[in-house]
Each structure stands twice: as structure tokens, then as C-alpha cells.
Amino acid sequence: MKHIVIGVLIVIASLGWVDRALAESLSDRVVTFPQWQHLPTVQAPDREIAFPQWIAGTWHVKSTLVDLAAPLAPDIVTPGFEGNRASLNQPIEFDVRFVEQSVIKTTGPIPSTANQIVVDRAFNGLNIARAYLGDNFVKSVTVNPKSPNEQRTLLQGDRDLISRITGRNTEQPNSEEFITTELFQQIFRGSSSPYLNQVETTTDYRLQPSAAIPETPTIVADQFTAIYLSPQDPQYFRARETPVALYRYRLELFPVTAK
């Protein structure tokens, strides 16, 4: 199965690792790819990521895999990695959207309501999964109403992918750039033995100064996906926090005009 960016958390190996991780910003992480030796620093996913206003709306995305690596090959290679080589420099297109959501703020003495821009996870997850796997193979994508950090992708043949967000972080270096990172625990079910792993998706969004020029993207992004072994994996202690697969995508976002 191809890897889907739809995205037991951090095992702390030593206090030295904690110091290195806390010193690393998301900007640092982006520029050091693919030399990643540990998981990113994240916070508990107690609220959705609040995106800048300029990303609100529906977008047509061209996603191109531009680089991939298996740092621990040939000893450890994830399923589907070699097959993904055929996708290098082959654009995949789909729509995504970011919507306004009302949230209750409790930071002041009196709770208040505010609006923020968040990702439409069910809409985006379905479009991305079908773009990569095919309309007939992907039946549905749903977000658990009781646990909004859990998403289920139902696949053909009574197989499914359960994805649980276990941590996230954001950084805004300037008014026209926004970086996010999320960690997921993924469980593929439907075979004799479910397959578990951890996935990091780090995305660096940038608003383009040439947005008014026809046929140019309004937003571009570099998206990095790292696959880590789950602590339940027999080879986990060989890999620990070293990713076993790395992918880099170039994203171009074009606004979809409402009809």
C-alpha cells in the first residue's frame, strides 16, 4: 500500500535527547532534512491547529514527491517504500479545504468565543486517499465525533486505517509563513497481523508574493513525512527514534473559485 499523508508517542532515550529536541525549532527541522535523528518536539493534541487567515478556503493541490530515503536500509525498510520510487516527480492532484470554526477561549477571566481557521480533516483525508489509492479502493474517511484526533479510512475488502494524532506543534516565522508538525499512530487492520507505525508530517506553508499572477500557485509548501517504528515492532530497539522512511513533497496550492 502506498503511504498516505492523512499523518505510543515519544520514548525518551536520554536527558541529552530532550535538550537537543527542545533546542530545535521547526524551521531548524525543515532545513536539516533528511538528517533527522529524533522525533520533533510536540505538545498534547488538546486543540486543533489554528492556521493563518490567508489559508482559509478550498484549494486545488499539486503534490509532487521530490525525494525519499530509507536511512536504515537494507536492514529495515517499510512496506511500500520501494514501490514509491515510481512516484518520484509524478504530480498527484486533489482538493483540500480549511474552514472557519468557532471555539471557546478560556484564557481570560470570562470564557469567550472566537473564530479560527482549521483543516477539514474528513474532506481532505478522503480526497488525498482517493488521489493516491483510487476512488474504488477508498470507501470513506470519518473523524471520530467523540475523539476528534482519531480518523478512520475504510478501504476495499474490509480493511481500514486508524490514524490517531498523538502530538502537534506550530511555528510562524513571519506573517507569510506557517509551519506545522503532527505525529500520528497508524494501525492498518484487515490482514492476519495488524501493522503499526508512527508517522510525522511536517509542512512549511508559504504565501507567495506572485499570487496575483495567473496560473501561479497562491501558496507553496514543502511537506516532509517520516515513518518511525512503533514500540510494538520487533525491530523498534534497532531504530528507536531514527526514521525508517523519509519522503519530501512539493505542494502547490491554487484557489478554487466558488461556483
N, C-alpha and C positions, 0 to 999 in steps of 0.2 A: 504494500500500500504506500502511495506517496505520502510524504509528510504534509500535514495540514497546520497552516497557521491559524488556529481558531481562537494559544497558545498553546509524603514525609518530606518537608521542605529542607531547611538548611541544617546539615550536620556540621557542627563546629569542630574542626580538627585541632585547632590550637588558638591560643590568645593572639599569637602572631598573625594568624589569618584574619582575625577580627580587626586588628589595627590596619592591615592592608586594605581590607574591604571598605572600612569606614573612610579611608583616605581617598578612595576612588570615586570621582563624580561620574555621572552618566556620560558627560562629554568625554572624560578620560576613557571610559569603556569603549565608546564609539571609535575613537582614533587608534586604540590599541588592538582592534580586531585584526586578525584572528588569534592573537596571543592572549587568550583568556585562560586563566588558571584557577578561577574560583567563581562561585555564584555571585550575582550582583547583590548589593545591599538593598533590602526591601523592607516594607512595613506591612503589618497585617492588613488584609483587604477589607477594612471596615466600611469603606465607602467607594463609590465609583470614581474613576479619574475624571477630573474637571478639565476639559480641553479649552483652549482659547476660542474666542468668538469667531475668528476667521476660518475655522474648520467646520463650522455649522453648515448643514445641508447634505445633499446627495451628490456623490462623486462617481465618475467613471474612472476606474483604476487600470493602468497598465503595469503589471508586476513582472519583472524580469529577474530570474536567477542569474547572478553575475559571478558568483564564487561559491565554492563549497570545499569542505575539508573534513577529514576524519583523523584527528590528532593521534589516536591510539591504534590506528590500522597498522598491520593486518590483524593484530591480536583481538581488537574489539571494533566491530563495525555494526551499525544499527541496520535493521531490516529496511530495505528500500533505498539505502544510500547510493549504491552503485547504479540503480535504475534512474536515480535523479540526475545523473550526469547528462542524460539525453535531453534534459530540460534546460541546460545552460543556454543563455542568450535567446530563449524562446519566450516571447511575451505571452502572458495569460491575462485576460481581461474580465472584469466583473465590476459590479456596482457596490458601493458601501455608503452608509449614511451616519451622520452624527446629529443627534436630536437634542432639543431643549427639554430639561427635566426640572421639575420643582422639588427642592429639598428643604428640609428643616434644619436651620443652623442653631446650634445650642452653645455657641462660644460666648455670647453675651449674657447679661442677667435675665433677659427675656427671650425665649425662643422666637425666631423669625423665619420667614420663608424667603428663599432666594432661588433664582433660576441658574442652571449651569448646563454646559454642553457636554453630553456623554455619548459614547458609542452605542449604536443599536446592535447589540450582540447577536440576537437571533437572525435579524436581516442579513448582517454581514457574514455571520458564520455559514448560513445556507448558501449565499452567493459564492463565497470563496470555496466552500467544499464542492459545490457543483461545477465550478470552473475547473478545478483540478481533477476531480474524480468522475465527473459526468452526471447529467441530470437524472438518469435512471438509477445510478448507483446510490445516490444520496436521497433518502426519503424525506427527512425533516431535520431541523435543528431547533431545539427548545431550550429555554432558560428556566431552571427550577424556580417557581414563584416563591418557595419557602427558603431558598438558598440561592440568591442571585449570582453568587460566584461559581455556581455549578451549571454546566452546559452539556446537553446530550445531543449527539449526532447519530441519528438512526440510519443504518446502512442496509443495503440489499442483503437478503439472506439471514435476517435476524441477527445481524452483527451491529454493534454500536461502539461509539467512542464517548467516554465520560471524561470531561475536562473540568478540573477544579482549580480555581485561582487560589494560590496559597500566599502570594505576596506581590506587592507592586510599589513603584516609586516613580516620581516625575521630576523634571528639571526644565526650567525655562531660561536658557542663557541670555535671550533678548526677546524683544516683542514679536519677532518674526520667526522664532524657532522654538520648538517644543519637543522634548524627549521623554518617552515613556518606557518603562520596563515592567513586564509582568512575568511571574513564574506560575506554571501550571503543573498539576499532577495529572497525567493522562493514563487512562485504563482502556485498552482495546479488549472488548469482550465478544465472544461468539465462536472462538476456537476452543480446542481441548484445554489449553492453558492460557489465561488472560495475559496480555503483555502490558507491563507498566513501565513508565519512564517519567522524567521531569523535563519540562520544556521552558526555555526562556525566550521571550520575544521582546527585543529592544528596538524601538523605532524612533528615528530622528526626523521629525517633520519640519519643513522649511517653506515659508510663504515666499513666492517668487516675485521679484520686482518687475518681471516681464509679464505679469498676469494679464495685462490688458492687450497683449499681442495675440491675435488669432492663432489657434492651433498650437499654442504652447501651454504646458500644464500650469495651473494656478499654484499647486503645491507639489513639491517633490519630497521624497523621503528615502532614507536608507534604512532598511529593516534587516535586523540580524536575528537569526533563530539558532539557538543552541540546544542540543539534546544531551541530557545527563541521565545516567543510570539511576534507577530507583534503589534505595537501600535494600529492597527485597530481591534485587537482581544478584545472582551468584557471583558476578564479576564486579560488584559495586566497589569492593575494597581495593581493587586494582585501579579503578578510575577515580574514585572519590569525587572531588569537585572539578575534575578535568572534563570538559565536554567531549562526548564521543562522536558527535557530528555537528558541523557548523555550516550555516547557509547565510548568504548575503543576497538581498533582493534590492533592486532599484524600483521604486514606486513613483509613478506619475499620476497625479490626480487632476481630472478635468471636471469642471462643474456640470451637473446635469440640469438643464433648464426645465422647470416645471411646465407641463403641458396644460 
